[in-house]
Amino acid sequence: MALKKRPVPLNIAPACDGLSTSTNMICFPFRANVEALKRVLEELDLDEQQKKRLEAFLTQKAKVGELKDDDFHRICELGAGNGGVVNKECHRPSGIIMARKLIHLEIKPAIRNQIIRELQVLHECNSPYIVGFYGAFYSDGEISICMEHMDGGSLDQVLREAKRIPEEILGKVSIAVLRGLAYLREKHQIMHRDVKPSNILVNSRGEIKLCDFGVSGQLIDSMANSFVGTRSYMSPERLQGTHYSVQSDVWSMGLSLVELSIGRYPIPPPDAKELEAIFGFSTSKFKMYISSK
């Protein structure tokens, strides 16, 4: 049996002075230190509870230090798909439970360095509606992206158990997703590009957050060469390969909300009989209800 190569870390660390003395590691300063980030939080329209939770996360994150493969203990698998696998793992030095996404890519060193550099912007995405980011590194042929663990799972998992998501909860989901998309667009000029139920996560504190948005163009391109992504939630202009805009994210969000509401992917659309079975009243009454509004 061939010996497994010793992992070579290529890291974005929360605290670093620039280039590491090791030629195999690239470090970046955690540009917004905790105090600076607290000042940034003051500019966001957050309530006191949201501010406290974000400050607590940032304080915890500052203690993590350099991320290395050997420091992680795998607890269980959270999910897998064409894009890679996500595990629940314990970061031993800090004791923090994280979600670690591993993406296997056969790419040149210059490309992987660029991917890690581009992922740096995730350190600056701090919002109650965006999954927290601890760091990213390269080891043994895999890009690792270490994120906040959301113990409620994704909305596609919730849907499998619940069959349908009630309207009052969908309202909260809509607000969280829209605020997350607005934050990415207004503060970082980022479009998500992959809004779907599996990329909307929840936790036991009732928080709803977006994950897996497209900050690294090089990672998107590299994965496109290796994996076939889902096309189900893509807007018509994206399927046609024309200009992508924030409206494309809104299209994907709309499809996701309808799916969560009726309990299945909404294409083909439900007929009158299915709508009556789902909502408990006939389509004629539904039309009367809509017209009265």
Order of alpha helices (4+ residues) and beta strands (2+ residues): beta-alpha-alpha-beta-beta-beta-alpha-beta-beta-beta-alpha-alpha-beta-beta-alpha-alpha-alpha-alpha-alpha
